[in-house]
């Protein structure tokens, strides 16, 4: 009987702890990312990625990422600053396919990314989502991130809460399937798929070397 009481107490403590952590993750304010370059607002086309960078860049870096993918968060932590530098210099344009299969909230994050990109602050929003990957991302947090990294219009909150770009999000999933992309992150450079085992261990020097080989 004593053992049963102790086990019940342990289970209760675990449940309470999980509830507290979950509340903290859904209520905490996101933090702004490092300063990012500014690019023009994006016009969404079904099946087509969000383009972030200068149109005349010599190299196109295509990224299939899920904002709730821990491996994508690691990829961005390790290589994100290098990618930003390459974008800022005009050497690389990013094609971003926001995937939405890792968690139930992944589609909401992909939609929020689309909302930000159409308003002209897609770059810092993309980086900010990964910089705050420990959050559970309630709608309020997604809206708050927009105010931290850009100047959202009055429609921005509604865009997030109404899942306004869900058809586009679904079209990205279909586009990924057509390209046989089944895992994230998946990387293409100038249309050439990069081996997943190499991508997972890339250093900044490795990425720059791969970019250089494509020019």
C-alpha positions in Angstrom: 0.0 0.0 0.0 2.8 2.4 0.9 4.5 1.6 -2.4 1.3 2.3 -4.3 0.9 5.7 -2.5 4.5 6.6 -3.4 4.0 5.6 -7.0 0.8 7.7 -7.2 2.6 10.7 -5.7 5.4 10.4 -8.3 3.0 10.2 -11.1 1.1 13.2 -9.8 4.4 15.2 -9.6 5.3 14.2 -13.1 1.9 15.3 -14.4 2.1 18.6 -12.6 5.7 19.2 -13.9 4.7 18.5 -17.5 1.7 20.8 -17.2 3.9 23.6 -15.8 6.5 23.2 -18.6 3.8 23.1 -21.2 2.2 26.3 -19.9 5.6 28.0 -19.8 6.4 27.0 -23.4 3.1 28.3 -24.7 3.1 31.5 -22.7 6.8 32.7 -22.8 7.7 35.6 -25.1 9.8 34.6 -28.1 13.2 36.4 -28.3 14.2 38.3 -31.4 17.0 36.7 -33.5 20.2 38.4 -34.6 19.8 41.2 -37.1 18.8 40.0 -40.5 18.9 41.5 -44.0 15.6 42.8 -45.4 14.0 41.4 -48.5 10.9 42.3 -50.5 7.5 40.9 -49.7 6.8 37.6 -51.3 3.9 36.7 -53.5 2.8 33.1 -52.8 2.2 30.6 -55.6 0.8 27.2 -54.8 3.6 24.6 -54.9 6.3 27.2 -55.1 8.7 28.1 -52.2 9.3 31.3 -50.4 12.3 33.1 -51.9 14.5 35.0 -49.5 17.5 36.9 -51.0 18.5 38.8 -54.1 17.1 37.7 -57.4 20.4 37.9 -59.2 22.3 35.7 -56.7 24.5 33.2 -58.4 23.5 30.2 -56.3 20.1 29.0 -55.2 20.0 27.1 -51.9 16.8 25.2 -51.6 15.8 24.1 -48.1 13.0 21.8 -47.0 12.5 22.4 -43.3 9.9 21.8 -40.7 9.9 24.5 -37.9 9.3 21.7 -35.3 12.0 19.5 -36.6 14.9 19.2 -34.1 17.4 18.3 -36.8 16.4 21.4 -38.7 16.9 23.5 -35.6 20.4 22.1 -35.3 21.1 22.7 -38.9 20.0 26.4 -38.5 21.9 26.8 -35.3 25.1 25.5 -37.0 24.8 27.0 -40.4 22.1 29.7 -40.2 24.5 32.6 -39.6 26.6 31.5 -42.6 23.5 31.3 -44.8 22.5 34.8 -43.7 25.9 36.1 -44.6 25.8 34.5 -48.0 22.3 36.0 -48.6 23.4 39.4 -47.4 26.4 39.4 -49.8 24.1 38.5 -52.7 25.9 35.3 -53.3 23.0 33.0 -52.3 19.2 33.1 -52.6 17.2 30.8 -50.4 14.2 28.9 -51.6 12.3 27.8 -48.5 9.8 25.0 -48.5 8.2 25.0 -45.0 7.2 21.4 -44.4 4.4 20.5 -41.9 4.5 16.9 -40.8 6.6 16.7 -37.6 3.9 17.8 -35.1 0.3 19.0 -35.2 1.5 22.6 -34.9 3.8 22.4 -37.9 1.1 23.5 -40.4 0.4 26.5 -38.2 4.0 27.5 -38.2 4.3 27.1 -41.9 1.2 29.3 -42.3 2.7 31.9 -40.0 5.9 31.9 -42.0 3.8 32.6 -45.1 2.0 35.4 -43.3 5.3 37.0 -42.5 6.8 36.6 -45.9 3.9 38.2 -47.7 4.3 41.2 -45.4 8.1 41.6 -46.1 9.7 40.3 -42.9 10.0 36.6 -43.9 13.7 36.5 -43.4 13.9 37.5 -39.7 10.7 35.5 -39.0 12.2 32.3 -40.5 15.4 32.8 -38.4 13.3 33.7 -35.3 11.2 30.6 -35.4 14.3 28.4 -35.3 16.0 30.7 -32.7 13.1 30.0 -30.4 12.7 26.3 -31.2 12.0 25.4 -27.5 8.6 27.1 -27.6 5.3 25.3 -28.3 4.2 28.3 -30.5 0.7 29.3 -29.6 -1.0 31.8 -32.0 -0.2 34.6 -29.6 3.5 33.7 -29.6 3.5 33.6 -33.4 1.9 37.0 -33.5 4.3 38.4 -30.9 7.3 37.2 -33.0 6.0 39.3 -35.9 6.0 42.4 -33.8 9.5 41.7 -32.7 11.0 41.3 -36.2 8.9 43.4 -38.4 6.0 45.9 -38.7 3.0 43.7 -39.2 -0.2 45.1 -40.7 -3.5 44.9 -38.9 -4.2 41.7 -41.0 -1.2 39.8 -39.7 -2.8 38.4 -36.5 -5.9 37.4 -38.5 -3.7 35.7 -41.1 -2.3 33.5 -38.3 -5.4 32.8 -36.4 -7.5 32.0 -39.5 -4.8 29.7 -41.1 -5.1 31.9 -44.1 -2.5 30.2 -46.2 -3.3 26.6 -45.4 -4.0 25.8 -49.1 -0.5 27.0 -49.9 1.0 25.0 -47.0 -0.7 21.8 -48.3 0.6 22.6 -51.8 4.2 22.7 -50.4 3.7 19.2 -49.0 2.6 18.0 -52.5 5.6 19.7 -54.1 7.9 18.0 -51.7 6.4 14.7 -52.4 6.8 15.3 -56.2 10.5 15.9 -55.5 10.7 12.7 -53.4 11.5 14.7 -50.3 10.5 12.7 -47.2 12.8 14.1 -44.5 13.9 17.4 -43.1 16.2 19.1 -43.5 16.7 18.3 -47.2 19.0 20.6 -49.1 19.5 21.3 -52.8 22.1 23.6 -54.3 21.3 24.9 -57.8 18.8 22.0 -58.1 21.3 19.3 -57.1 20.2 17.3 -54.0 22.9 17.1 -51.3 23.5 13.8 -49.5 21.7 13.8 -46.2 24.6 12.2 -44.4 26.9 15.0 -45.5 24.4 17.8 -44.7 23.9 16.5 -41.2 27.6 17.0 -40.4 28.4 20.1 -42.5 30.5 22.9 -41.0 30.3 26.5 -42.2 33.4 25.7 -44.3 31.7 22.7 -45.9 28.7 24.7 -46.8 30.8 27.4 -48.4 32.8 24.8 -50.3 29.5 23.3 -51.6 28.3 26.7 -52.6 31.6 27.5 -54.3 31.5 24.2 -56.3 28.1 25.2 -57.7 29.2 28.5 -59.1 
